[in-house]
Amino acid sequence: MACTVVGTPPQNVTMVLDTGSELSWLHCKNNNNLNSIFNPLLSSSYTPTPCTTSICTTRTRDFPIPVSCDLNKLCHVIISYADASSIEGNLATDTFFVGGTAQPGSIFGCMDTGYSSNTDEDSKTTGLMGLNRGSLSFVNQMGLPKFSYCISSGDSSGVLLFGGGATTFPWLGPLHYTPLVKTTSSLPYFDRVAYTVQLEGIKVSEKLLQLPKSIFVPDHTGAGQTMVDSGTQFTFLLGSVYTALKNEFVAQTKGVLTLHDDANFIFEGAMDLCYRVPVSWASLPPLPVVTMVFTGAELRVSGERLLYKVVEVGKGSSDWVYCFTFGNSDILGIEAYVIGHHHQQNVWMEFDLVNSRVGFTDTRCDLASQRLGIAP
């Protein structure tokens, strides 16, 4: 999450970083689930967008549902997400402050219905920062050449850095870059403003899964692209690749972990490989590393990032259920590979728009915060 200020006088807001979304938005109406909102009535620089303006009549990627006029002749938008949630409200402009510099006239959504959550973490969040390559994204509106972030595990602090400079940090290891994949064609299932990279293979303990290279290449419809998406929690793979990874991981953890043998138990609707782990265990045993191989770079997933503690098996049980943090895109109805933020934890991620590439290297994000002087 990013903390910034918006409006005149400035109001503090906290926004979820989403490299898979375009339009940034803030909660502008309080409800029982939210403690953190932006109040447009207190900002003299807030300007709602009339539905007659060109930005309202131009359909962008984030508006699969056409915009409309509300009763006050203001531009009304509805944004939907892959998890079937949605949020709606009005387009508006206000001053956002980035690194102490005012950015007046920034376009965002002032949302008043939908996308509410009962979780403590979400109740502290004012909105979402859209960071993809679309015209209305925060990145493009601010004219940023690059940005970086580092997501900490647990409740530790993280880092968001706009502009350059990350590669000059002496404590940060060398970044490994993979080029962004672009297309000039308009394909029905290819997201042209996503951060698309080329997945070339997957290894489990250095054993490369025996899969045809073509399975990782988008087809003639655009289905099968690989997106780096901080707004999605876990990583999802097309069905045949997921099945191959699942089978190999099960084979390499045989005798180390006990499968949760319940055909009806599927975590998050798409993650059906789960294990029973004794409550008495202080930590997980050594697990086989899963490595995603990209063009020119590799992303290793190890240790606690491989399994996610879901629930206790039953009342009075001595076991927890842990689920594999890779899921099946086919079950979700997503025609793509999605690299979620769970597998980006403790990885310095750099999105270089000038050179059209994504770079990353393993690091301790909590220590990075301290070194940069931004730890809480």
C-alpha angles and dihedrals in degrees: 000000000000126000115212140144130249135187140016111315091024120254121202114242134178118213133190112234111237119179088178096061135070111198118061116216142184132207105251101176126058123231137170093273100051131072096171123065140148114239109211091188089069095053119083090194095055113114123181115219117245114226090238094068120105094242089059094049094047112088111220129189092265093058105069084149107062117248119249143190118262125210090277093053090249125141108266120198136186119198121195129195136208092256088062093252120128141184133199141193141110133313112241144159131233141149116283119193115220117183089341092306118119117233105192122196096028112167117230142144119264097205127196108167137045134013094076122153137193095213119113091231095053092046088065093053121096096191150304132295112216109215106170124113096267121125094251096045121119089244095057097039090054093044092232117178091201143345136198137199139181119204115208124214119245117356097327120124124263138202135248116183124182118203128008132313104092094106090057094062106110093208094055117089121232114289119238112216133209120186123246114248116228136180131201092203125088104236123181096231101032117098102214095191097048123103095256120186132174116258108201103177149328129241129199110201088341091307107127114222110243100240131138114259089231091068090071095049120090112251128229090284094051093251114143102044118148114233130190102219122175089183092067116074103212137025120263128198132191111268102259093047092046091051092050092049093045093051093049093047090050090050093050094047095048109129091014101069133024117232118236095235102204116122091195095057112093118159117222089355094281109051112085102160107093136155138206111236121186114247087225093066110105091203142355118276120250108292132200111265116242113213124194109208116212131176103288097351145056131215114207121205114196145155119000093001088070097060130038122204106235114168145329110269093237144325109304092007120146092215138078125208115236120185131205110256095226117085140189114263091196092064090052092047092240114142094206149065110255124195104206131204095257089070090045092061113124090007121116104229120198123187107198107192095176094057094031098234144112120228130191144172135176115260142145105265094196090055090046089056091052093047091051091048095240101107114126 
